[in-house]
């Protein structure tokens, strides 16, 4: 059994507390830690005008400087006339210097305030051990240092202050004691600072957790969208691979007395197509959900947009369509992605802009296919449904998969626009399929 296990929990707790005090107040006493300015978007600054906001970020520094000046003047004026000179400088300068140190070396400022307390009291010939100037200065030091560290440090500073005051009180019996006043006032002040710190840390932790949750949610949504795209493209690729396999198997029977090399070549093509189809189905099985059922109907294309627009019109969305360029048959993956992008854009309009009208523009250009879905602002009494932006994520994934480009954003009239370009290489064009739409 190790030594740590034989020690009692009380001993380990006390050792941990002493170790914490050593870490907070004895290590790196001279550490240079300048007080940073307030954030311009903070709760106390963001409501101010721009020019005033840039100056308001230095409010804590100005407050500490003002208190140091007041302490300096109070120390100088509280010194008896017979003790002016070095004594007045000590009575006002030492507490003010301790306050100033809180802006750059907070731990050192605390020890300077504690160690200078009896010196200031002797120089001022007033209350013991804290005269009014050193009382205010030490209280300010405790508050600033506690605000810049952690609640555990505040507790140790209060305890050290109480012990130092009680020790000095035994040597100043002919003076009026200020130990009890310092103990009570500093306890309330440090408790308030600790409560503010705990709340601030809790808010920061909640913000971090929300950020992590949002990132994880976006990542999960992205994976779900990619899985959906993989399932849909599987049907497209599987169809073409099946056609290749069937044609390769039937090709030798369409030629009289085919050469053995030709028969072997077609057999190799068929074997490779079947092997590729098998591997494709195996990969899809990894990403397919257990409750997913393969669709019975073929995957939709741009030729099915008419039925889609009829459905959204029945749902209350006034929709128009415009087709420019020579309509031609595109690769099935492009057709499927284009259909899904338009479908998602119109679904977003139904959710986020009830009562608005939408326009779908399809442009067949030399280098590919252009899509533009534009809707106006929401109208009527129905409130828009809040969304998390998952539809836009899915559209971007489809566009990126095809090396396309996409922009999405609000328009000047309060509507929304989605613009997409899907490139199609010349070799991918399979011919014309009619004019108009």
N, C-alpha and C positions, 0 to 999 in steps of 0.2 A: 504494500500500500504506500502510495507516494505521500510526500509531506503535505501537499495541498489538500489531499483527501482527509488527512487526520485533523486538520484545523477546523474549527467550528465555523458555521456561517456568519456569526457575529464578527469573528476575527477577520474573515475575508471581506466582509462589508466595511469594517473600519480601515483595513488596508487599502481597499479600493478608494475610499473617501480621501485618505491621506495622499494616496497617489494622484488623485484628481486635483487636490489642492497644490501639490508640488508641480503638476503639469501646468495648471492655470496661472499661478502667481509666482513661481520661482524659476521656471524654465523660460528662457528668452525674455528676461525682464527688459532688456534694452532693444527688443525687436521694434523695428520701424514699421508702423502700420498707420499710414495717413488716413484720416476719415474721408471717405469718398463723398461726393456731392449727392444730393437726392436725384432720383430718376425724374426726367421731365414728364414721363407718363404716369407718375405716381399719383395716389389719391389726393394728395395735398397740393400738387403743383399743376396738374393737367388742366384745371379749370381757369388758370390765370392767362392773361394775354401773352403772346409770344415773347415780347421783349422783357416783360416782367418775369416770365417763367424762367428765362436764362439766369436771372439774378436770384430767384427764389430757391434755386437748387442749393445755394450756399447758406440757407437759413440756419442749419445747425451750427455751422462755423461762426456765424455772426452772433448767435445766442451765447455760445461759449465765450467768445471774445467780449461781449457786453458784460456778462457776469464777472469775467476776470477783471475788467476795468472797474466795476462797482466794488469788488472785493479789494482791489488795490487802493481805491480812494477811501473805503471804510477803514482799512488798516492804517493808512496815513493819518486820518482824522481821529482815530481812537487812541493813538499813542500820546501819553502825557507830554506836556511841553518840555519837561525836564529830561525826556528821553528821546528827543528828536535826533535825526541823523541815521546812524546805522540801525538803531532799534526800529525806527519808523519804516526804513526800507525793508527790514526783515518782516515786520508785522504785516505790511501790505504786499511786498513782493513775493514772498514764499508761497502764500496761498494762491495768488494770481498765477505764478509760474506753474504750480501743480495743475491748475485748470487748463492752462495753455498746453501742457504736455499731453492732455487727453486727446488732442487732435492728431498727434503723431506717434506717441509712445504711451498707450493707455496703462499698461501694467506698471511701468516706471512712475507714471503720474500718481497712482494709488500709493505706492511706497513713499514717494516724496511728500504726499499729503499727510501720511501717518507719522513719518519721522520728523516732519517740521512742526507738528502740532505743539509739543511742549516748548520748542524754541519760540514760536510765535506767541504762546501764552506768557512766557517770561518777558518778552520784549514789550508786550502790550499792558501787562499788569492789570489784567481784567479777570474774567471768568476762567475757570479751570476745568478741564484741559483745553476746551475749545472756546475761544473768544468769538464774538459775532462774525468777524471776517473769516476766520478759519472754519467756523461752523458752516457758514454758507458755502465756502470753497470745498470743504471735504464732502458735504452733501452733494454738491454738483459733480465732484469727481466720481463719487459712487454711482450716481445716476448715469453719467456718460460712459464710464467703463462697463457698467452692467449692460447697458444698451448695446455696447460693441462686442460683448463676449456672450456668455450663456448663463442661464439661471444658476447653475452650480457655482460659477465664479461669484455671482452676486451674494450667494449664501456665505461663501468663505470670506468675502470682503466684510460683510456685516459682522461675522463672528470675530474676525481679527480686530475690527474697529472697536467692538465691545470689550474684548480682552485688553487692548491697548488703553482704552479709556479707563477701565477699572484699575489697571495697574498704575496709571498716572494719578488717579484720584486718591490713591493712598499717600501720595507725596504733596498733596495740595489741600490739606484740611482747612486752611484759613481762607480759602477761596470758595465762592459758590460753584458747585459742581454742575456741569452740563452733560454728564455721561448719560443720565436717564433720558434727557431730551433728545440727544443724538440717537440713542438706541431706538426710541419710539418713532421719531420722524424718519430716520433712515430705513427702518423696517417697513413702514408703509410705502415709502418711495420705491424701495427695491422690490417690494411685492407687486406694486403696480407695473414696474418695468418688466418683471418676470412674466406677468400675465400677458402683457402686450407681446413679449417675445414668443411665448408659447402659442399664442393665437397666430402670430405671423408665421411661425414654423409650421403650424398645422395647415394654414392656407397655402404655404409653399408646397407642402407635401401633397395636398389635394390637387394643386395645379399640376405637379409632376405626374401624379397618378392619372389624372385626366388626359394629359398629353400622351402618356404611355398607352392608355386605353384607346385613344383616338388613333394612334399609330398602328396598334395591333389590329383595330377594327378595319382600318384602311388596307392593311396588309392582307387580312383575311378576305376582304371584299375583292381585292385584286386577284388573289388566288382562285376565288370562286368564279370570277369573270373569265380568267384564263382557262379554268376547267370547262366552263360552258362552251367557250370557243373551241377547245380541243374536241369536245364531243360533237359539235356541229361539223367541224372540218373533217372529223373521222368519216362521217357519212359521205362527204363529198369525195375524199380521197379513196375511200373503200369502193365507191361506185366505179370510179375510173380504173382502179386496179382490177376489179372484177371484169370489167369490159375488156381490158388488155388480156387477161388470162383466157377468157372465152374466145376472143378473136385469135389468139395465138394457137389455141387448141384446134380451132376450126379451119385455120388457114391452109394446112397441108391438104385437106380434102377438097379444096376448091381448085386445085391444080392437078392435071393429069400427070401421072408418073413423076411426082416431085423428086428432086435429087435428095439423097440421104443427108447431105449437109444442110439443106434447107429444112428438112423435117427435124433434124437435131437442133437447129437454131431456134425454130419455133417452140420446140419442147423446152429448151433452156429459158426462153422468154417466159413461157407459162410457169415454169418452176420458180423463177425469180419473182414473178408477180404474186404467186400464191404465198411464197415465203414472206414477201413484204407485207401482204395483207394479214398474214398470221401475226407478224411482229406488231403491226399497227393495232390489231385488236388486243394483243397482250399489254401494250403500253396504255391503251385506253382503259383497260381493266384496273390499272393502278389509280387513275384519277376519277373513275366513275364511282358515284355514291351508291351505297347498297340499295337505296330505294329508287334509283334512277331507272326509268324505263325508256328504251329507245323509241323514238317517234316512228309511227307507222307511215305517215305521209312524207313525201320528199321535202327536202329543205327548200324554203321559199327563195325566190329571186325577185329581181326588179319587175318582172312581168306580173307579180302578185301584188304590186303596190295598190292597184285599183281596189281590191277587196280590203286592204288595210285602211285606205282612206275612207271607204264606205263605213267601216266599223267605227272609226273615230268620229265620223259625222253623226252616226247614230248615238254616240256617247255625248254629243253636244258640242263638239269642236268643229267650227266652220273651217274647212280646209280646201285650199286650191293647189293645183299642181301645174308646173310648167316644165316642158322638156325641150331642150335645145340641142342642136347637133344631130348627126346621123346616128340613129339608134342601131346598135349592133350588139351581138351576143358577146358577153365578157366571160372571163374565167369564172367558174361556179363559186370559188371562194370569194372573189370580188363581189359578185352578185349577192351572195348571202350576207357578207359584211355590210354592204350598202343598204340592204333591206333592214337589217337589224339596227343600223344607225338611225335610219329614218323612223323606225318603229319606236326606238327609245326616245328620240327627240320629241316625237308627238306625245308619248306617254308622259314625259316631263312637262309638256305644255298643259296637258289635262290636269296634272297634279298641282303644278305651281302657278298656273295662270288661268284659272277657271273663267270662262266667259270670253276669253280672247280668241282671235282668229289666227290661223297658221297658214303658211305658204311653203310648199315643197318645190324646190328647183333642182332639176337634174340636167347636167350638162355633159354630153358626150364630146370630148375634145380629143385632139390628136394624141396626147400623151397619157390619157387615162379617163377617169370619171370624176366629175365635180358634183358635190352635194351641198345644198344650202337649205336649212330649215329655219324659218324666221317666224316668230310669233309676237303679237302685240302685248300690251300690258293687261293684267287681270282686270276684269270688269264684273259687275254684279255684286250680289250679297254673299256669295259663297267665298269662304276664306281659303287662301292657298294652303296646300298641305306642305308641312315642312319636310325637307329631305336632307340626306347626308352626302349628296353628290356621287352616289354609287353609279348612277346612270352615265354620268360624264366619264367616270373611270372606265366603265366597260367600253364606251365608244373610243376612248383614247387607246385602249388595248387593241381593239380591232384595227384601228388606223395604223398603230405602230407595227402590228404584225405584217401589214402589207407595205411597210415603208412609206406610208402616206403622211399627210400633214393635216392638222386640225386646229381650228380656233373656236373658242366658245366664250361668250360674254354678253353682258347687258348692252342694249342699244340705247340711243339717246332718248327715245320716247318711252322708255321703261319696259320694253320688251326684252326678248332674248334671241340670240342668233347662234346657230351652229353651222360652221362652214368646214367642209372636208374635201380633200383631193386624194383620190386613190390612183396611183400610177399603174399603168398597164403597158407592159413591153409589147412592141410590135408583133413578136412571135406568139404572144398570148391571145391575140385577136383571132377569133374563129369565124368571122364573117358577119354579114348583115342579117338582121331579123325584122326589118320593116321600118317604116317611117312613122313619126308621131307617137302619141301615147294616149 
